Amino acid sequence: MTGAEFVRRVRKLGRRNRINVRFDSRQGKGSHGRLYYGCRFTTVKDRKKEISPGLLRDMLSQLGLSEQEM
């Protein structure tokens, strides 16, 4: 899964659960940005590159989500 696909899936999940989701590219350097899911957030690396499985688990954990929800 790429970073852009991750952001799309989290936004879709947020719409379904009526949770505010936003991406702030000003909160990161270069291609990094901060993805907010309600009051929780995680940093998304380059949105064009693949996310490794370990990093994906960590990002989901920071947002309080599980892999099954994605």
CHARMM internal coordinates of N, CA and C (Angstrom, degrees):
IC EDIT
DIST 1 N 1 CA 1.4495
DIST 1 CA 1 C 1.5350
ANGL 1 N 1 CA 1 C 107.66
DIST 1 C 2 N 1.3106
ANGL 1 CA 1 C 2 N 116.37
DIHE 1 N 1 CA 1 C 2 N 135.41
DIST 2 N 2 CA 1.4613
ANGL 1 C 2 N 2 CA 120.46
DIHE 1 CA 1 C 2 N 2 CA 177.51
DIST 2 CA 2 C 1.5258
ANGL 2 N 2 CA 2 C 109.53
DIHE 1 C 2 N 2 CA 2 C -85.91
DIST 2 C 3 N 1.3060
ANGL 2 CA 2 C 3 N 116.41
DIHE 2 N 2 CA 2 C 3 N 168.74
DIST 3 N 3 CA 1.4552
ANGL 2 C 3 N 3 CA 120.93
DIHE 2 CA 2 C 3 N 3 CA 177.73
DIST 3 CA 3 C 1.5173
ANGL 3 N 3 CA 3 C 112.24
DIHE 2 C 3 N 3 CA 3 C -62.20
DIST 3 C 4 N 1.3376
ANGL 3 CA 3 C 4 N 117.15
DIHE 3 N 3 CA 3 C 4 N -39.70
DIST 4 N 4 CA 1.4672
ANGL 3 C 4 N 4 CA 121.16
DIHE 3 CA 3 C 4 N 4 CA 179.86
DIST 4 CA 4 C 1.5210
ANGL 4 N 4 CA 4 C 111.00
DIHE 3 C 4 N 4 CA 4 C -65.75
DIST 4 C 5 N 1.3292
ANGL 4 CA 4 C 5 N 116.69
DIHE 4 N 4 CA 4 C 5 N -39.12
DIST 5 N 5 CA 1.4645
ANGL 4 C 5 N 5 CA 120.37
DIHE 4 CA 4 C 5 N 5 CA 178.42
DIST 5 CA 5 C 1.5353
ANGL 5 N 5 CA 5 C 110.32
DIHE 4 C 5 N 5 CA 5 C -66.98
DIST 5 C 6 N 1.3247
ANGL 5 CA 5 C 6 N 116.58
DIHE 5 N 5 CA 5 C 6 N -38.02
DIST 6 N 6 CA 1.4653
ANGL 5 C 6 N 6 CA 120.80
DIHE 5 CA 5 C 6 N 6 CA 177.02
DIST 6 CA 6 C 1.5308
ANGL 6 N 6 CA 6 C 110.36
DIHE 5 C 6 N 6 CA 6 C -60.51
DIST 6 C 7 N 1.3180
ANGL 6 CA 6 C 7 N 116.88
DIHE 6 N 6 CA 6 C 7 N -46.21
DIST 7 N 7 CA 1.4650
ANGL 6 C 7 N 7 CA 121.40
DIHE 6 CA 6 C 7 N 7 CA 179.19
DIST 7 CA 7 C 1.5236
ANGL 7 N 7 CA 7 C 110.38
DIHE 6 C 7 N 7 CA 7 C -61.23
DIST 7 C 8 N 1.3327
ANGL 7 CA 7 C 8 N 117.43
DIHE 7 N 7 CA 7 C 8 N -43.64
DIST 8 N 8 CA 1.4722
ANGL 7 C 8 N 8 CA 121.24
DIHE 7 CA 7 C 8 N 8 CA 178.64
DIST 8 CA 8 C 1.5227
ANGL 8 N 8 CA 8 C 111.39
DIHE 7 C 8 N 8 CA 8 C -60.62
DIST 8 C 9 N 1.3268
ANGL 8 CA 8 C 9 N 116.90
DIHE 8 N 8 CA 8 C 9 N -44.54
DIST 9 N 9 CA 1.4683
ANGL 8 C 9 N 9 CA 120.38
DIHE 8 CA 8 C 9 N 9 CA -178.70
DIST 9 CA 9 C 1.5193
ANGL 9 N 9 CA 9 C 111.99
DIHE 8 C 9 N 9 CA 9 C -66.25
DIST 9 C 10 N 1.3233
ANGL 9 CA 9 C 10 N 116.91
DIHE 9 N 9 CA 9 C 10 N -39.67
DIST 10 N 10 CA 1.4687
ANGL 9 C 10 N 10 CA 119.89
DIHE 9 CA 9 C 10 N 10 CA 178.84
DIST 10 CA 10 C 1.5300
ANGL 10 N 10 CA 10 C 109.80
DIHE 9 C 10 N 10 CA 10 C -67.04
DIST 10 C 11 N 1.3241
ANGL 10 CA 10 C 11 N 117.35
DIHE 10 N 10 CA 10 C 11 N -39.70
DIST 11 N 11 CA 1.4742
ANGL 10 C 11 N 11 CA 119.98
DIHE 10 CA 10 C 11 N 11 CA 176.86
DIST 11 CA 11 C 1.5236
ANGL 11 N 11 CA 11 C 111.29
DIHE 10 C 11 N 11 CA 11 C -62.01
DIST 11 C 12 N 1.3243
ANGL 11 CA 11 C 12 N 116.97
DIHE 11 N 11 CA 11 C 12 N -42.57
DIST 12 N 12 CA 1.4569
ANGL 11 C 12 N 12 CA 121.18
DIHE 11 CA 11 C 12 N 12 CA 178.73
DIST 12 CA 12 C 1.5275
ANGL 12 N 12 CA 12 C 110.38
DIHE 11 C 12 N 12 CA 12 C -63.23
DIST 12 C 13 N 1.3195
ANGL 12 CA 12 C 13 N 117.07
DIHE 12 N 12 CA 12 C 13 N -42.94
DIST 13 N 13 CA 1.4542
ANGL 12 C 13 N 13 CA 121.64
DIHE 12 CA 12 C 13 N 13 CA 178.01
DIST 13 CA 13 C 1.5266
ANGL 13 N 13 CA 13 C 110.72
DIHE 12 C 13 N 13 CA 13 C -63.94
DIST 13 C 14 N 1.3268
ANGL 13 CA 13 C 14 N 116.84
DIHE 13 N 13 CA 13 C 14 N -38.92
DIST 14 N 14 CA 1.4572
ANGL 13 C 14 N 14 CA 121.16
DIHE 13 CA 13 C 14 N 14 CA 177.64
DIST 14 CA 14 C 1.5221
ANGL 14 N 14 CA 14 C 112.20
DIHE 13 C 14 N 14 CA 14 C -63.81
DIST 14 C 15 N 1.3276
ANGL 14 CA 14 C 15 N 116.72
DIHE 14 N 14 CA 14 C 15 N -41.95
DIST 15 N 15 CA 1.4719
ANGL 14 C 15 N 15 CA 120.11
DIHE 14 CA 14 C 15 N 15 CA 176.82
DIST 15 CA 15 C 1.5212
ANGL 15 N 15 CA 15 C 110.62
DIHE 14 C 15 N 15 CA 15 C -62.02
DIST 15 C 16 N 1.3241
ANGL 15 CA 15 C 16 N 116.33
DIHE 15 N 15 CA 15 C 16 N -42.85
DIST 16 N 16 CA 1.4651
ANGL 15 C 16 N 16 CA 121.21
DIHE 15 CA 15 C 16 N 16 CA -179.04
DIST 16 CA 16 C 1.5313
ANGL 16 N 16 CA 16 C 111.23
DIHE 15 C 16 N 16 CA 16 C -63.73
DIST 16 C 17 N 1.3448
ANGL 16 CA 16 C 17 N 116.95
DIHE 16 N 16 CA 16 C 17 N -38.79
DIST 17 N 17 CA 1.4640
ANGL 16 C 17 N 17 CA 121.97
DIHE 16 CA 16 C 17 N 17 CA -177.58
DIST 17 CA 17 C 1.5231
ANGL 17 N 17 CA 17 C 113.27
DIHE 16 C 17 N 17 CA 17 C -95.98
DIST 17 C 18 N 1.3316
ANGL 17 CA 17 C 18 N 116.22
DIHE 17 N 17 CA 17 C 18 N 3.41
DIST 18 N 18 CA 1.4708
ANGL 17 C 18 N 18 CA 122.72
DIHE 17 CA 17 C 18 N 18 CA -178.50
DIST 18 CA 18 C 1.5301
ANGL 18 N 18 CA 18 C 112.07
DIHE 17 C 18 N 18 CA 18 C 55.51
DIST 18 C 19 N 1.3311
ANGL 18 CA 18 C 19 N 114.36
DIHE 18 N 18 CA 18 C 19 N 48.97
DIST 19 N 19 CA 1.4641
ANGL 18 C 19 N 19 CA 122.21
DIHE 18 CA 18 C 19 N 19 CA 176.78
DIST 19 CA 19 C 1.5225
ANGL 19 N 19 CA 19 C 107.48
DIHE 18 C 19 N 19 CA 19 C -116.79
DIST 19 C 20 N 1.3262
ANGL 19 CA 19 C 20 N 115.85
DIHE 19 N 19 CA 19 C 20 N 134.77
DIST 20 N 20 CA 1.4581
ANGL 19 C 20 N 20 CA 121.53
DIHE 19 CA 19 C 20 N 20 CA -179.31
DIST 20 CA 20 C 1.5285
ANGL 20 N 20 CA 20 C 110.06
DIHE 19 C 20 N 20 CA 20 C -67.57
DIST 20 C 21 N 1.3392
ANGL 20 CA 20 C 21 N 116.85
DIHE 20 N 20 CA 20 C 21 N 126.06
DIST 21 N 21 CA 1.4694
ANGL 20 C 21 N 21 CA 123.07
DIHE 20 CA 20 C 21 N 21 CA 178.44
DIST 21 CA 21 C 1.5171
ANGL 21 N 21 CA 21 C 107.65
DIHE 20 C 21 N 21 CA 21 C -126.52
DIST 21 C 22 N 1.3433
ANGL 21 CA 21 C 22 N 115.46
DIHE 21 N 21 CA 21 C 22 N 132.33
DIST 22 N 22 CA 1.4610
ANGL 21 C 22 N 22 CA 118.47
DIHE 21 CA 21 C 22 N 22 CA 176.39
DIST 22 CA 22 C 1.5182
ANGL 22 N 22 CA 22 C 109.47
DIHE 21 C 22 N 22 CA 22 C -147.82
DIST 22 C 23 N 1.3194
ANGL 22 CA 22 C 23 N 115.35
DIHE 22 N 22 CA 22 C 23 N 152.60
DIST 23 N 23 CA 1.4599
ANGL 22 C 23 N 23 CA 122.26
DIHE 22 CA 22 C 23 N 23 CA 178.58
DIST 23 CA 23 C 1.5129
ANGL 23 N 23 CA 23 C 108.12
DIHE 22 C 23 N 23 CA 23 C -115.81
DIST 23 C 24 N 1.3291
ANGL 23 CA 23 C 24 N 117.01
DIHE 23 N 23 CA 23 C 24 N 126.66
DIST 24 N 24 CA 1.4571
ANGL 23 C 24 N 24 CA 121.92
DIHE 23 CA 23 C 24 N 24 CA -178.42
DIST 24 CA 24 C 1.5289
ANGL 24 N 24 CA 24 C 108.64
DIHE 23 C 24 N 24 CA 24 C -117.45
DIST 24 C 25 N 1.3171
ANGL 24 CA 24 C 25 N 116.39
DIHE 24 N 24 CA 24 C 25 N 105.10
DIST 25 N 25 CA 1.4701
ANGL 24 C 25 N 25 CA 120.01
DIHE 24 CA 24 C 25 N 25 CA -178.94
DIST 25 CA 25 C 1.5213
ANGL 25 N 25 CA 25 C 112.36
DIHE 24 C 25 N 25 CA 25 C -76.69
DIST 25 C 26 N 1.3275
ANGL 25 CA 25 C 26 N 117.52
DIHE 25 N 25 CA 25 C 26 N -13.78
DIST 26 N 26 CA 1.4657
ANGL 25 C 26 N 26 CA 120.31
DIHE 25 CA 25 C 26 N 26 CA 178.76
DIST 26 CA 26 C 1.5281
ANGL 26 N 26 CA 26 C 111.93
DIHE 25 C 26 N 26 CA 26 C -75.37
DIST 26 C 27 N 1.3287
ANGL 26 CA 26 C 27 N 117.50
DIHE 26 N 26 CA 26 C 27 N -15.67
DIST 27 N 27 CA 1.4634
ANGL 26 C 27 N 27 CA 121.76
DIHE 26 CA 26 C 27 N 27 CA -177.66
DIST 27 CA 27 C 1.5240
ANGL 27 N 27 CA 27 C 112.94
DIHE 26 C 27 N 27 CA 27 C -89.18
DIST 27 C 28 N 1.3160
ANGL 27 CA 27 C 28 N 117.95
DIHE 27 N 27 CA 27 C 28 N 13.90
DIST 28 N 28 CA 1.4532
ANGL 27 C 28 N 28 CA 121.20
DIHE 27 CA 27 C 28 N 28 CA 178.78
DIST 28 CA 28 C 1.5098
ANGL 28 N 28 CA 28 C 110.40
DIHE 27 C 28 N 28 CA 28 C -143.85
DIST 28 C 29 N 1.3164
ANGL 28 CA 28 C 29 N 115.20
DIHE 28 N 28 CA 28 C 29 N 160.72
DIST 29 N 29 CA 1.4585
ANGL 28 C 29 N 29 CA 119.46
DIHE 28 CA 28 C 29 N 29 CA 178.35
DIST 29 CA 29 C 1.5178
ANGL 29 N 29 CA 29 C 109.35
DIHE 28 C 29 N 29 CA 29 C -93.26
DIST 29 C 30 N 1.2983
ANGL 29 CA 29 C 30 N 117.05
DIHE 29 N 29 CA 29 C 30 N 144.08
DIST 30 N 30 CA 1.4555
ANGL 29 C 30 N 30 CA 121.76
DIHE 29 CA 29 C 30 N 30 CA 176.75
DIST 30 CA 30 C 1.5086
ANGL 30 N 30 CA 30 C 111.84
DIHE 29 C 30 N 30 CA 30 C 62.45
DIST 30 C 31 N 1.3160
ANGL 30 CA 30 C 31 N 116.00
DIHE 30 N 30 CA 30 C 31 N -121.46
DIST 31 N 31 CA 1.4619
ANGL 30 C 31 N 31 CA 120.67
DIHE 30 CA 30 C 31 N 31 CA -176.72
DIST 31 CA 31 C 1.5258
ANGL 31 N 31 CA 31 C 112.71
DIHE 30 C 31 N 31 CA 31 C -91.46
DIST 31 C 32 N 1.3295
ANGL 31 CA 31 C 32 N 117.95
DIHE 31 N 31 CA 31 C 32 N 1.58
DIST 32 N 32 CA 1.4571
ANGL 31 C 32 N 32 CA 121.74
DIHE 31 CA 31 C 32 N 32 CA 179.54
DIST 32 CA 32 C 1.5291
ANGL 32 N 32 CA 32 C 110.51
DIHE 31 C 32 N 32 CA 32 C -81.21
DIST 32 C 33 N 1.3107
ANGL 32 CA 32 C 33 N 115.43
DIHE 32 N 32 CA 32 C 33 N 155.46
DIST 33 N 33 CA 1.4537
ANGL 32 C 33 N 33 CA 120.83
DIHE 32 CA 32 C 33 N 33 CA 176.91
DIST 33 CA 33 C 1.5162
ANGL 33 N 33 CA 33 C 109.65
DIHE 32 C 33 N 33 CA 33 C -157.19
DIST 33 C 34 N 1.2980
ANGL 33 CA 33 C 34 N 116.40
DIHE 33 N 33 CA 33 C 34 N 168.43
DIST 34 N 34 CA 1.4620
ANGL 33 C 34 N 34 CA 121.47
DIHE 33 CA 33 C 34 N 34 CA -178.68
DIST 34 CA 34 C 1.5194
ANGL 34 N 34 CA 34 C 109.60
DIHE 33 C 34 N 34 CA 34 C -109.21
DIST 34 C 35 N 1.3264
ANGL 34 CA 34 C 35 N 115.16
DIHE 34 N 34 CA 34 C 35 N 128.49
DIST 35 N 35 CA 1.4546
ANGL 34 C 35 N 35 CA 122.31
DIHE 34 CA 34 C 35 N 35 CA 178.97
DIST 35 CA 35 C 1.5232
ANGL 35 N 35 CA 35 C 108.31
DIHE 34 C 35 N 35 CA 35 C -105.97
DIST 35 C 36 N 1.3362
ANGL 35 CA 35 C 36 N 116.10
DIHE 35 N 35 CA 35 C 36 N 121.38
DIST 36 N 36 CA 1.4608
ANGL 35 C 36 N 36 CA 122.04
DIHE 35 CA 35 C 36 N 36 CA 179.51
DIST 36 CA 36 C 1.5153
ANGL 36 N 36 CA 36 C 109.24
DIHE 35 C 36 N 36 CA 36 C -101.37
DIST 36 C 37 N 1.3323
ANGL 36 CA 36 C 37 N 116.05
DIHE 36 N 36 CA 36 C 37 N 133.41
DIST 37 N 37 CA 1.4613
ANGL 36 C 37 N 37 CA 123.29
DIHE 36 CA 36 C 37 N 37 CA 175.68
DIST 37 CA 37 C 1.5268
ANGL 37 N 37 CA 37 C 105.66
DIHE 36 C 37 N 37 CA 37 C -126.56
DIST 37 C 38 N 1.3173
ANGL 37 CA 37 C 38 N 115.70
DIHE 37 N 37 CA 37 C 38 N 95.43
DIST 38 N 38 CA 1.4640
ANGL 37 C 38 N 38 CA 119.66
DIHE 37 CA 37 C 38 N 38 CA -171.55
DIST 38 CA 38 C 1.5167
ANGL 38 N 38 CA 38 C 108.46
DIHE 37 C 38 N 38 CA 38 C 68.26
DIST 38 C 39 N 1.3398
ANGL 38 CA 38 C 39 N 116.85
DIHE 38 N 38 CA 38 C 39 N -125.66
DIST 39 N 39 CA 1.4665
ANGL 38 C 39 N 39 CA 120.11
DIHE 38 CA 38 C 39 N 39 CA 178.94
DIST 39 CA 39 C 1.5213
ANGL 39 N 39 CA 39 C 112.36
DIHE 38 C 39 N 39 CA 39 C -95.60
DIST 39 C 40 N 1.3288
ANGL 39 CA 39 C 40 N 118.30
DIHE 39 N 39 CA 39 C 40 N -0.98
DIST 40 N 40 CA 1.4642
ANGL 39 C 40 N 40 CA 122.41
DIHE 39 CA 39 C 40 N 40 CA 179.18
DIST 40 CA 40 C 1.5251
ANGL 40 N 40 CA 40 C 109.55
DIHE 39 C 40 N 40 CA 40 C -96.66
DIST 40 C 41 N 1.3236
ANGL 40 CA 40 C 41 N 116.77
DIHE 40 N 40 CA 40 C 41 N 158.17
DIST 41 N 41 CA 1.4656
ANGL 40 C 41 N 41 CA 119.54
DIHE 40 CA 40 C 41 N 41 CA 178.65
DIST 41 CA 41 C 1.5161
ANGL 41 N 41 CA 41 C 110.91
DIHE 40 C 41 N 41 CA 41 C -149.05
DIST 41 C 42 N 1.3216
ANGL 41 CA 41 C 42 N 115.01
DIHE 41 N 41 CA 41 C 42 N 161.64
DIST 42 N 42 CA 1.4512
ANGL 41 C 42 N 42 CA 123.16
DIHE 41 CA 41 C 42 N 42 CA 173.54
DIST 42 CA 42 C 1.5195
ANGL 42 N 42 CA 42 C 108.17
DIHE 41 C 42 N 42 CA 42 C -145.79
DIST 42 C 43 N 1.3116
ANGL 42 CA 42 C 43 N 116.35
DIHE 42 N 42 CA 42 C 43 N 159.16
DIST 43 N 43 CA 1.4560
ANGL 42 C 43 N 43 CA 121.28
DIHE 42 CA 42 C 43 N 43 CA 177.02
DIST 43 CA 43 C 1.5182
ANGL 43 N 43 CA 43 C 108.98
DIHE 42 C 43 N 43 CA 43 C -95.34
DIST 43 C 44 N 1.3253
ANGL 43 CA 43 C 44 N 116.13
DIHE 43 N 43 CA 43 C 44 N 129.98
DIST 44 N 44 CA 1.4613
ANGL 43 C 44 N 44 CA 122.22
DIHE 43 CA 43 C 44 N 44 CA 177.99
DIST 44 CA 44 C 1.5167
ANGL 44 N 44 CA 44 C 107.82
DIHE 43 C 44 N 44 CA 44 C -102.69
DIST 44 C 45 N 1.3354
ANGL 44 CA 44 C 45 N 115.43
DIHE 44 N 44 CA 44 C 45 N 125.97
DIST 45 N 45 CA 1.4558
ANGL 44 C 45 N 45 CA 119.85
DIHE 44 CA 44 C 45 N 45 CA 178.02
DIST 45 CA 45 C 1.5183
ANGL 45 N 45 CA 45 C 109.49
DIHE 44 C 45 N 45 CA 45 C -72.59
DIST 45 C 46 N 1.2866
ANGL 45 CA 45 C 46 N 116.90
DIHE 45 N 45 CA 45 C 46 N -161.95
DIST 46 N 46 CA 1.4692
ANGL 45 C 46 N 46 CA 122.87
DIHE 45 CA 45 C 46 N 46 CA -179.15
DIST 46 CA 46 C 1.5267
ANGL 46 N 46 CA 46 C 109.83
DIHE 45 C 46 N 46 CA 46 C -49.75
DIST 46 C 47 N 1.3232
ANGL 46 CA 46 C 47 N 117.23
DIHE 46 N 46 CA 46 C 47 N 121.01
DIST 47 N 47 CA 1.4654
ANGL 46 C 47 N 47 CA 121.46
DIHE 46 CA 46 C 47 N 47 CA -174.86
DIST 47 CA 47 C 1.5155
ANGL 47 N 47 CA 47 C 112.89
DIHE 46 C 47 N 47 CA 47 C -72.68
DIST 47 C 48 N 1.3234
ANGL 47 CA 47 C 48 N 117.98
DIHE 47 N 47 CA 47 C 48 N -10.81
DIST 48 N 48 CA 1.4631
ANGL 47 C 48 N 48 CA 120.60
DIHE 47 CA 47 C 48 N 48 CA -179.94
DIST 48 CA 48 C 1.5283
ANGL 48 N 48 CA 48 C 112.36
DIHE 47 C 48 N 48 CA 48 C -91.66
DIST 48 C 49 N 1.3306
ANGL 48 CA 48 C 49 N 117.10
DIHE 48 N 48 CA 48 C 49 N -15.58
DIST 49 N 49 CA 1.4626
ANGL 48 C 49 N 49 CA 121.00
DIHE 48 CA 48 C 49 N 49 CA -175.32
DIST 49 CA 49 C 1.5186
ANGL 49 N 49 CA 49 C 111.55
DIHE 48 C 49 N 49 CA 49 C -99.73
DIST 49 C 50 N 1.3181
ANGL 49 CA 49 C 50 N 115.07
DIHE 49 N 49 CA 49 C 50 N 160.47
DIST 50 N 50 CA 1.4579
ANGL 49 C 50 N 50 CA 122.44
DIHE 49 CA 49 C 50 N 50 CA 178.87
DIST 50 CA 50 C 1.5306
ANGL 50 N 50 CA 50 C 110.39
DIHE 49 C 50 N 50 CA 50 C -70.27
DIST 50 C 51 N 1.3330
ANGL 50 CA 50 C 51 N 114.97
DIHE 50 N 50 CA 50 C 51 N 147.08
DIST 51 N 51 CA 1.4622
ANGL 50 C 51 N 51 CA 122.04
DIHE 50 CA 50 C 51 N 51 CA 175.94
DIST 51 CA 51 C 1.5214
ANGL 51 N 51 CA 51 C 107.07
DIHE 50 C 51 N 51 CA 51 C -99.80
DIST 51 C 52 N 1.3314
ANGL 51 CA 51 C 52 N 117.11
DIHE 51 N 51 CA 51 C 52 N 128.35
DIST 52 N 52 CA 1.4587
ANGL 51 C 52 N 52 CA 120.20
DIHE 51 CA 51 C 52 N 52 CA 179.72
DIST 52 CA 52 C 1.5336
ANGL 52 N 52 CA 52 C 109.61
DIHE 51 C 52 N 52 CA 52 C -69.56
DIST 52 C 53 N 1.3334
ANGL 52 CA 52 C 53 N 117.84
DIHE 52 N 52 CA 52 C 53 N 155.48
DIST 53 N 53 CA 1.4718
ANGL 52 C 53 N 53 CA 120.87
DIHE 52 CA 52 C 53 N 53 CA -178.12
DIST 53 CA 53 C 1.5265
ANGL 53 N 53 CA 53 C 113.34
DIHE 52 C 53 N 53 CA 53 C -58.19
DIST 53 C 54 N 1.3242
ANGL 53 CA 53 C 54 N 117.93
DIHE 53 N 53 CA 53 C 54 N -39.56
DIST 54 N 54 CA 1.4595
ANGL 53 C 54 N 54 CA 120.90
DIHE 53 CA 53 C 54 N 54 CA 179.53
DIST 54 CA 54 C 1.5181
ANGL 54 N 54 CA 54 C 112.25
DIHE 53 C 54 N 54 CA 54 C -66.25
DIST 54 C 55 N 1.3129
ANGL 54 CA 54 C 55 N 116.63
DIHE 54 N 54 CA 54 C 55 N -43.05
DIST 55 N 55 CA 1.4628
ANGL 54 C 55 N 55 CA 120.91
DIHE 54 CA 54 C 55 N 55 CA 178.17
DIST 55 CA 55 C 1.5251
ANGL 55 N 55 CA 55 C 110.43
DIHE 54 C 55 N 55 CA 55 C -65.91
DIST 55 C 56 N 1.3209
ANGL 55 CA 55 C 56 N 117.08
DIHE 55 N 55 CA 55 C 56 N -38.37
DIST 56 N 56 CA 1.4632
ANGL 55 C 56 N 56 CA 120.97
DIHE 55 CA 55 C 56 N 56 CA 178.13
DIST 56 CA 56 C 1.5249
ANGL 56 N 56 CA 56 C 110.49
DIHE 55 C 56 N 56 CA 56 C -60.70
DIST 56 C 57 N 1.3290
ANGL 56 CA 56 C 57 N 117.41
DIHE 56 N 56 CA 56 C 57 N -45.37
DIST 57 N 57 CA 1.4726
ANGL 56 C 57 N 57 CA 120.94
DIHE 56 CA 56 C 57 N 57 CA 177.84
DIST 57 CA 57 C 1.5204
ANGL 57 N 57 CA 57 C 111.00
DIHE 56 C 57 N 57 CA 57 C -60.50
DIST 57 C 58 N 1.3245
ANGL 57 CA 57 C 58 N 116.85
DIHE 57 N 57 CA 57 C 58 N -42.53
DIST 58 N 58 CA 1.4664
ANGL 57 C 58 N 58 CA 120.77
DIHE 57 CA 57 C 58 N 58 CA 179.66
DIST 58 CA 58 C 1.5285
ANGL 58 N 58 CA 58 C 111.64
DIHE 57 C 58 N 58 CA 58 C -64.05
DIST 58 C 59 N 1.3314
ANGL 58 CA 58 C 59 N 116.61
DIHE 58 N 58 CA 58 C 59 N -42.65
DIST 59 N 59 CA 1.4613
ANGL 58 C 59 N 59 CA 120.45
DIHE 58 CA 58 C 59 N 59 CA -179.69
DIST 59 CA 59 C 1.5259
ANGL 59 N 59 CA 59 C 110.78
DIHE 58 C 59 N 59 CA 59 C -65.39
DIST 59 C 60 N 1.3247
ANGL 59 CA 59 C 60 N 117.09
DIHE 59 N 59 CA 59 C 60 N -42.23
DIST 60 N 60 CA 1.4616
ANGL 59 C 60 N 60 CA 120.73
DIHE 59 CA 59 C 60 N 60 CA 177.75
DIST 60 CA 60 C 1.5249
ANGL 60 N 60 CA 60 C 110.72
DIHE 59 C 60 N 60 CA 60 C -63.73
DIST 60 C 61 N 1.3173
ANGL 60 CA 60 C 61 N 116.49
DIHE 60 N 60 CA 60 C 61 N -39.70
DIST 61 N 61 CA 1.4653
ANGL 60 C 61 N 61 CA 120.81
DIHE 60 CA 60 C 61 N 61 CA 178.29
DIST 61 CA 61 C 1.5242
ANGL 61 N 61 CA 61 C 110.79
DIHE 60 C 61 N 61 CA 61 C -62.58
DIST 61 C 62 N 1.3190
ANGL 61 CA 61 C 62 N 117.30
DIHE 61 N 61 CA 61 C 62 N -41.70
DIST 62 N 62 CA 1.4610
ANGL 61 C 62 N 62 CA 121.12
DIHE 61 CA 61 C 62 N 62 CA 179.05
DIST 62 CA 62 C 1.5198
ANGL 62 N 62 CA 62 C 111.42
DIHE 61 C 62 N 62 CA 62 C -64.05
DIST 62 C 63 N 1.3321
ANGL 62 CA 62 C 63 N 117.32
DIHE 62 N 62 CA 62 C 63 N -30.38
DIST 63 N 63 CA 1.4601
ANGL 62 C 63 N 63 CA 121.04
DIHE 62 CA 62 C 63 N 63 CA 179.44
DIST 63 CA 63 C 1.5221
ANGL 63 N 63 CA 63 C 112.15
DIHE 62 C 63 N 63 CA 63 C -89.43
DIST 63 C 64 N 1.3326
ANGL 63 CA 63 C 64 N 117.24
DIHE 63 N 63 CA 63 C 64 N -5.81
DIST 64 N 64 CA 1.4551
ANGL 63 C 64 N 64 CA 121.10
DIHE 63 CA 63 C 64 N 64 CA -179.72
DIST 64 CA 64 C 1.5261
ANGL 64 N 64 CA 64 C 112.11
DIHE 63 C 64 N 64 CA 64 C 76.43
DIST 64 C 65 N 1.3300
ANGL 64 CA 64 C 65 N 117.06
DIHE 64 N 64 CA 64 C 65 N 29.99
DIST 65 N 65 CA 1.4660
ANGL 64 C 65 N 65 CA 122.03
DIHE 64 CA 64 C 65 N 65 CA -178.71
DIST 65 CA 65 C 1.5179
ANGL 65 N 65 CA 65 C 109.64
DIHE 64 C 65 N 65 CA 65 C -115.29
DIST 65 C 66 N 1.3263
ANGL 65 CA 65 C 66 N 116.40
DIHE 65 N 65 CA 65 C 66 N 162.60
DIST 66 N 66 CA 1.4592
ANGL 65 C 66 N 66 CA 120.99
DIHE 65 CA 65 C 66 N 66 CA 176.24
DIST 66 CA 66 C 1.5266
ANGL 66 N 66 CA 66 C 109.04
DIHE 65 C 66 N 66 CA 66 C -112.80
DIST 66 C 67 N 1.3281
ANGL 66 CA 66 C 67 N 115.06
DIHE 66 N 66 CA 66 C 67 N 165.13
DIST 67 N 67 CA 1.4581
ANGL 66 C 67 N 67 CA 119.41
DIHE 66 CA 66 C 67 N 67 CA 179.46
DIST 67 CA 67 C 1.5181
ANGL 67 N 67 CA 67 C 111.20
DIHE 66 C 67 N 67 CA 67 C -66.91
DIST 67 C 68 N 1.3225
ANGL 67 CA 67 C 68 N 118.39
DIHE 67 N 67 CA 67 C 68 N -28.39
DIST 68 N 68 CA 1.4598
ANGL 67 C 68 N 68 CA 121.67
DIHE 67 CA 67 C 68 N 68 CA -179.84
DIST 68 CA 68 C 1.5245
ANGL 68 N 68 CA 68 C 110.85
DIHE 67 C 68 N 68 CA 68 C -68.31
DIST 68 C 69 N 1.3237
ANGL 68 CA 68 C 69 N 118.12
DIHE 68 N 68 CA 68 C 69 N -30.68
DIST 69 N 69 CA 1.4630
ANGL 68 C 69 N 69 CA 121.37
DIHE 68 CA 68 C 69 N 69 CA 179.57
DIST 69 CA 69 C 1.5198
ANGL 69 N 69 CA 69 C 112.35
DIHE 68 C 69 N 69 CA 69 C -70.20
DIST 69 C 70 N 1.3061
ANGL 69 CA 69 C 70 N 115.84
DIHE 69 N 69 CA 69 C 70 N -24.69
DIST 70 N 70 CA 1.4558
ANGL 69 C 70 N 70 CA 120.14
DIHE 69 CA 69 C 70 N 70 CA -178.28
DIST 70 CA 70 C 1.5056
ANGL 70 N 70 CA 70 C 109.42
DIHE 69 C 70 N 70 CA 70 C -81.95
END
COOR INIT
IC SEED 1 N 1 CA 1 C
IC BUILD
